[in-house]
């Protein structure tokens, strides 16, 4: 499972880089929780959750409200600790991967983005 998760995160990072994101961190541990991927595009700091599921809907449902709040707080903590990111907006994104399909990136995933 761990190897599969790391592989999924690597694919997700590659997909985001192809879309113009700069990857700032993998499996970033904060005192508030772990961030799968931290990515920057323009002035948006994307806290990216990576899920391997059969559908995008299943991936969205796999991250509950408490986990989303932890991720949001972790992203804001990283933002405060890195002066170079000052002024960026924190956003929660999802990259869903399914066997035999292209990755699906959902920006602002839980706000209909």
N, C-alpha and C positions, 0 to 999 in steps of 0.2 A: 504493500500500500504506500509506503514511504517513497519507494523508487518511482511508482506510478505518479504520485503527487508531484515529485520533483520534475518528472518528465512533462507533466501537464503545465507546470509553472514555466518551464523553459519554452514550451510551445507558445504559451500565452505571452511571454515577454517578447519573443520573436514577432508575434502577430502585432503587438502594440508598437514595437519599433518600426515595423513596416508602415504603420499608420502615423508615424511621426512623433511618437512618445520617446522620452529619454527615461530609461530604467534607472532608478536611484537606489533600489534595494530589493533583495530577494529574502523571503522569510525573515523579515525584520522583526526582531523581538523588542517589544517595548514593555514597560511595567503594566500597561493596560491591555496587552494582548499582542498576538503575532499578526503581522501584515504579510500576506502572500507576496504581493508585488507593490512597490511604491514607484509611481511613474509621474513624469512631469511633461506637460504639453502646454506651451504658452504660460499662462498664469494659473493653470489648474493643476493641483496636486491630487492625482488619482490614487486612492487607496483601493487596490484591486484584489478582489477575492476570486480565486480560481477554483472552479468546480468541474469535475468530470461526471456528467450525467447523460442520460439518453435524450433529454429534451432541455430547451432553454427554460421552460416553465419549472421543470424539476430542479434545475440549478438555482433558479431564483428562490424557490421554496425551501431550499436546503440551508438558507441563511436566515435565521429568525431575527425578530426585532431586537432581542438582547445582544446578539452577536453584531448586528449592524451598528448598534449604539456603541459597543466596545470598539469596533473598527473606526467609527467616526472620531471618538475620543483619542484613540491611538494616533490617528492621522493628524489631529489638531496638536497633539503633544509633539510629534515630529516637526510639524510646522513651526512651533514655538522654539524648538531646540536648534533649528538650522537658520541662522540669520539670512543666508542667501535665498531662502524661500519666502521671506517676509512679503506680505501682500498677495500671496497665492491663495486661492480658494480650495478648500478640501472637498473632494467629491468621492462618493463610493461607487465604484464600477464593478462589473462582473465580467469575467471571461469564462464562457461555458464551452467545454470540449466534450464531444461525443465521438465514439468510434466511427471512422469512415466519413467524418464530416469536417468542414472547415471550422475553425474556432469562431465563436460568436462573442463579440465585444458589445456589452450593453453599458453605455455611459450613463451615470446617474441612475443606476439600475433599479432602485426601489422607489424612484420618483417619476416613473414613466419615461425616463430619458432615453 
